[in-house]
């Protein structure tokens, strides 16, 4: 079975260790891995993952272009990679940046409200979302009991106000607030990814949430380098799903999203 990992993070070699440690520190986690392209490819081969979606996060708005250029260079160097661009609420000339991302062949825009420090339904983002409609999807980190920036009710507001914006809600729509996510997103027009879930909730709960959203709305993700891809794939394969359902989640749904971007 082909597998697309729709949720991975890599960093430039010279800062990869520090960046990985910083992300782990934010979530009070530890990992044996470092977020570099070479390690992602090595770990991916162990897990029989064929392709990876690289998701950058920009902390300082003036670093937006630099981060996007890094992702573009990695995608061009590695045929296994697809990439999303980074965006900040304070990014200058966001339309220009979106067009740069599109021309460069990236497949969407990533937001991480909790780390970036702004709500996903901040009105300052609305012109960006409006421009992205029918152009590029967004993938949004959702859920954190320590913050309210990415609560699924906020994402639902975005989905309702921008009906032509394709949205992927990370972590089954709400990391550590999974039931809240189901309340607000079960009937929403969006996808969810299943990254950073196996190490948080039992398999039976993951199966319940997948059924509630529908297998046609779920994409597979590992959240590398926080977790080892091989272990996540093994846990995924143990789920009580049919082979056809696993293929949809692991490959077909993701491919459909990526191919929808022209």
N, C-alpha and C positions, 0 to 999 in steps of 0.2 A: 504493500500500500504506500503510495506517495504521501508525504507529509509536508505541509507548509507550516512553519512556525511563525505565527502572525504577531508575536510579541517578543522582541529581543532588543538588547541594548549593547552597543559597542562604543569605544572611545579611542581617541588617538593614543598611540603606544606610549608616548611620554607622560600621559596623565591617567592612563587606564587604571592603574592600581589605586591611585588616590580617588578617582571618580567612583570606582567600584566600592571602596571602603566608605565613601561619603553616602552613597545610596543605601548600603547596608546599615550604616549608622542611623539614617533617617527612619528605617523600619525596625531597628534593633535586631538585625539579623546578622548571621555570619555565612560566608561562602568560601569554598576552596578555590573558586574560579576567579578569573580576571576578565573584564569585558573588552577583549580584543577580537579583531576579525579572525585571526589565526586560531585562537582557542575556541571561538564559536564554531568554526568549521570543523575543528577536530572533535569537539563534543557532539556536534550535529551528526557527524559520520557514525559515531558510536550509537546514535539513536535512530539511524536510518532516516534522518530528516533531509529532504531534498532541497528545500528553499527556506529563506529566512526574511522576515520583514524587519528592517532596522528602524527603531523608533527613537529619535533624539528628543531631548528636552533642553530648552534654552532658559537659563536662569536670569541672565542679564540681557535686556532687549537688544543692546548694541552688539551682541554676539550672534544674532540670528543668522546673518549671511555666512559667517565663518563656520558655524555648525552645519548649516545646510550644504556648504561646499564640501565639508568633510564627508557627509553622507553620500553626496553625489560621487565623490572620488572612490569611495568604497564600493558603491554599486557598479561603477564602471570597471573596477578592478576584479570584482568577483561576480561571476555569472549566477551564482546561487542567491545573490542578494536582490531584494526589492527594498526600496527606501521610502520613508515618509519624511516630510520636511518639518522643521521646528517653527513655532510661532509664539510670540509673547503679546500680551495685551498692549504693550508699549512699543512694539516693533514699528519702526518708521516705515512709511510707505508700504503697508501690508499688501495692497493689491499688486504692487510691483514685485514684492517678494513671492507672492503666490504664483505670478506668471513666470518668475525665474524658476521656481520649483517645478512648475508644469513643463516648461521648455526643456528642463534638465532630465525629465523622465521619472521624477519621483511620483508616488502614487497616492499621496494624501498629506494631511497635517496632523501632528501629534500635539495634544495638550495634556499637561499634568498640573491641574489647578492647585493641589496641595503643596507640591514642591515649588511651583511658580508663584504662589501667594496671591491668586486672584480667583474669584468665583467663575465657574464656567458659564453662568448666566449674567455676567457683568455686561451691562448695556454697551460698554465700549467695544465689546467683541461682536456686537450684532452686525455692524457693517461688514466685518470679516466673514461671518457666517453667511450673510446674504450673498456676498460675492462668490463664496465657495459652492453655493447651490448649483447643482448640475455641472460642477467642474471637478472638485476633488472631495473625497470623503475625509472625515475627521475621526481620529481615534482618541478617546478621552479616558484617562485614568479616572475611575469612579470609586468612591467609598473610602472612608477612614474615620474611625470613631473620634479621633482627636481634632478633626477639622470639619468644617461645613462647606468648604469651597467646592467639593466634587460630589456632594450628596446627589443621589439619583433623582431626587425631586427637582433639582436645579437643571440637570440634563434634560429631564422631561419637558421643562419650559422651552429649552432650545429646540428640541425635536418638534414641539407643537408650533413654534413660531416660524420655523424654517422647514417646511414640509418637503422641500427638494434637496435638503442637505443629508447626504448619506452619513450615518453615524455608527461607529463601533464603540460600545461601552465596555471598557476593560474589566476583567476580574468578575465575570458573570454579572456585570452591571453594578457591583457595589462591594468592593473588598471589605470583608468583615461586617458589612451591613447587608447581607445577601437577601434577607426577607424584605427589607425596605426597597431594595432594587426591584424585587419581584412586584411589589405593590405599585411602583411607579412606571416600570418599564415592560411588564409582561405583555401589555397590549400596545406598546409603542412601536413605531416604525423604525426599528434599529436592529443592528446585530449586537451580540455580546461575544467577548473572547473569554477563554477559561484559564487564563494565566494566573499564577499565584493562588490557586484554589486547592490543589491537592494537599498542600502542606498546612491548610487552614481548616478545612472541613472534611468530613468523611465522604467516601465514595458514594454512599447512599444519598447523601444530600446533593452532591454534584449531579447525580442522575436525576433527582427530583427537579432541580433547577433547569437542567437541559430539557426535560419533558415539558416543563411549564413554558419555557421560551419557544420550544420547537427546534428540532435538530437543524432545520433549514436556516436558523438565525444564529447559530453558534459556530465560532472558529477556534481552532486549537492554538495555544500559545504556551511558552515555557517561562517567560520572564527571565531568560538568561541575562546576566550571569548570577542572578540570585539563587537559581536552582539548577541542578544538573539535568540537561535535556533527556538523557537516557532514562533516568528515574521517572520523569514526568510522562514520557511516552509509555513506559511500562505500566504506570498507574492508569493512564488513559485506556490502554488496550484491555485492561481488566474490567472496565465498566460494563454494566449489563446493557449493552447496546448491540444491535445487529451489525454485521460487517458493512452493510450499505450505509447505516447511520454513522458509523465511525468514519467511513470514507468521505461522507458529506462534511463532517466537522473537521477532519484532518486535512482535507484537500479541496474538495469541490466548491464549498462555500467561499473559501479564501480566494481561490482562483477566479471565481465569478466577480468578486469585489475588485481584484487587481485588474482583470480584463475590462472592467467597465470604465476604467480611466483611460482616456485617449490622449 
